[in-house]
Amino acid sequence: MKNWEDLSLFQKLTIGIAIIAIAVLAPEIAMLLQFGGIEVAFAFLLFTLKPVLVFCQHYYSKIKSAPKLVSHD
């Protein structure tokens, strides 16, 4: 894992925007940023978004397999 100082500006902005977006749903992230730093907040962000990512992967696989169900071969 890279240190925060080693990330590019684009990577920092992406992580920052994601943290701000999740702060609406999980206000405790502000406390994690204060006490734990960006690494703790980013880890919390990943744990928070894991169910959403699993749902999206499942939904994508259902959409991907839909043409197979429709075909008559």
C-alpha positions in Angstrom: 0.0 0.0 0.0 1.3 3.4 -0.9 1.7 6.2 1.6 -0.6 9.2 1.3 2.3 11.4 0.4 3.3 9.1 -2.5 -0.2 9.3 -4.2 -0.7 11.5 -7.2 -3.0 14.5 -7.1 -5.7 12.6 -9.0 -5.6 9.7 -6.6 -5.8 12.1 -3.6 -8.7 13.9 -5.2 -10.5 10.6 -5.9 -10.1 9.3 -2.4 -11.1 12.7 -1.0 -14.3 12.9 -3.0 -15.2 9.3 -2.1 -14.7 10.1 1.6 -16.8 13.2 1.4 -19.5 11.3 -0.5 -19.6 8.5 2.2 -19.5 11.1 5.0 -23.2 11.9 4.1 -24.1 8.3 4.9 -21.5 7.6 7.7 -20.8 10.8 9.7 -18.4 8.9 12.0 -15.8 9.0 9.2 -15.0 12.6 10.3 -13.9 11.3 13.7 -11.8 8.6 12.1 -10.0 11.2 10.0 -9.3 13.2 13.1 -8.0 10.4 15.3 -6.9 7.7 12.8 -5.8 9.6 9.7 -6.5 9.0 6.1 -5.4 5.3 6.2 -8.0 4.4 8.8 -10.7 6.5 7.1 -9.9 4.8 3.7 -10.0 1.3 5.3 -13.4 2.2 6.9 -14.6 3.4 3.5 -13.6 0.1 1.9 -15.4 -1.9 4.6 -18.5 0.3 4.2 -18.6 0.0 0.4 -18.0 -3.8 0.3 -21.7 -4.7 0.4 -22.4 -2.2 -2.4 -19.6 -3.7 -4.5 -20.8 -7.3 -3.9 -24.3 -6.2 -5.0 -23.0 -4.5 -8.1 -21.0 -7.6 -9.0 -24.0 -9.9 -8.5 -26.3 -7.5 -10.6 -23.7 -7.4 -13.4 -23.4 -11.2 -13.5 -27.2 -11.4 -13.7 -27.3 -8.9 -16.6 -24.4 -10.7 -18.3 -26.2 -14.1 -18.1 -29.6 -12.7 -19.2 -28.9 -13.2 -23.0 -28.1 -16.8 -22.3 -31.5 -17.3 -20.8 -33.3 -15.7 -23.7 -31.5 -17.6 -26.5 -33.2 -20.7 -27.9 -30.0 -22.6 -28.8 
